[in-house]
Amino acid sequence: MTANLNPTELKDKKVQVKYQGGSSDTVYAIGIFGAWAFYIGRAKDFREGALGFLKGLFWPAFLVYEVLEFLHKE
């Protein structure tokens, strides 16, 4: 069974797109803010603060690296 719609019927149809998910984005954002609070809060000068900002952006890479390094030792 096939249904063919002509162009006049398509004008009356509204396409509704629902986006679900996005919780990982929220967790990542919370992680970034936490990393910034950790690294920038302990900075003694501007250079360490700027480095802390960059570390805050790339904290998952540091986390994965440390976990893999830990697993390799065992």
N, C-alpha and C positions, 0 to 999 in steps of 0.2 A: 504494500500500500504506500503510495507516494502522494505527497501533497504539493502541488505547484501553486505558488503565490505570484500573482501578477504585481507589477509595480504600484498600482493604486492600493492594493491591500497592504503593501509594505510600509506605506506612509502612515497608516493608522496604527501600526504596531510599534510599541516602545520596547526597546531593549534595556533590560535592567541588569546591570553587572554588580554583583556583590563580591566584595573582597573580604576574605576572612583570613585570619592569621595575623602576623605581624608582631607576635609576642617576643620573638627573638630580637627584633629591632629594639624593643623596650628594654630587654635585659642587657643588650649591648650598650644602649645609652646610659643605663644606670651604672654599668661597669666603667664606662668612660668617665662619668662624673666622679665616681669613687676613686678611680686611678688619678684623676687630676687633683682631687683633694689630698690624696696620699703624696704624690710626687711634688706638686707645687707647694703644698703646705710645709714640706721639709726642705724646700730650696733656700739656700743662704744668699744667693745673688740672682741677677737677671738671667745669667747663662744657665744656671741649674733650673730655673723656672721654665725657660724656653725648652730645655731638654725634657723636663717633666711634662710639658704640654705634648710633645711628640711621643713620649713614652705612653702617655694616656691614650693617644689615638691607636697605638699599636700593641696595647696590652695583651690581646689574645695571642699574638705571635710569641711574646715572651712566655706566656703561660704554656702554650703547646711545646715550646722548646724545652722548658724546664721539666715538663712531664715526660717527654721523650728521653731526655737525658737521664732522668731518674729511672725509667724503665730499662734503659740500656745497661745501667750499672748492675742490675740484679741478674 
